[in-house]
Amino acid sequence: MSTQVTDATWQSEVQEGLTLMDFWAPWCGPCRMLGPVLEEIEEEMDNKVKIVKLNIDDNQMTASQFGIMSIPTMVLFKDGQPVEKLTGYHPKDVLVDYLETKLA
């Protein structure tokens, strides 16, 4: 299961390697569709990519810091630095291909 992060904890979770942070909210339909997809990807990619989730309703400071205007939005971090932002629902195969190119 993906790690839940908060305004206070997210930075320590993205410090090493490749981490995808999913900005979501419980009321967001596409976010609920994306959740299980991200969990499958994390499991199948055998810890090459860490996936963390941040509930924007409870953690508005971080969402604001990254300019999150719509959800779901995912921010890819490499060794603690934000690299890219993906907005909207993406199918599993598209996300796997995207992440594999970032690992290369």
Phi, psi and omega in degrees: 000140181297146179285131175274130178240164182230177175307324185278335189248345189299322184299321180291337182277343184251010188292326187240136174071204183262124179228133176253118178260122180263114175271121187213176173211149183299333183275356186269113180303307179300328177296318180293329176289323184286328184310304180296327178297314180295323178295319177298316181298314181300318180293315184288331182275008168052049176065017174285333178231130177266138179240127178235153182239137178234117178284115185291335178293323183267347187224061187291333181297313181291318178301318178294318180302325181263008176064038181285114182255334178217156180231154002286143170230138178241137176244128179267128178247141171237117181049046174088351181255133177293134183252310184209160179237132175243131180244140177094173179283137175230139178296159184304313183298324179294316180293320178297314179300316180300310182294323179296324177293329180283337179280336186293000000 
